[in-house]
Amino acid sequence: MQNPNVFLIWIASDMENTFGPTLQELIEKTIPSERRIIFDTKKAGRRPDVVQLLKDVFRAYAAEIVFITSNPRGTVELMRICRENNMPCLGPIFDS
């Protein structure tokens, strides 16, 4: 989080209750607002257009790679989207 070359996109539901205030405070203290998008789906009442969000940030930030952490289905889908849009990506391997 302290690397100035990282841009965080975090999408989750009810973040403070799910992850606690400590994690959110740490992110806010260590990643400047211009290098993060935090989207609480419960507060917003919807999910963002993740495809457009990834494309926009990837291009605007001149990113080299997208690191994905999600559940197995979400990871596969996001990696497919990245590949279709020529965005190099890495994600966890779910082999157990």
PyMOL commands that set and color helices and strands:
alter all, ss='L'
color gray80, all
select helices_A, chain A and resi 15-19+21-30+33-35+41-44+50-60+72-84
alter helices_A, ss='H'
color red, helices_A
select strands_A, chain A and resi 8-12+36-40+66-67+89-90
alter strands_A, ss='S'
color yellow, strands_A
deselect
rebuild
show_as cartoon
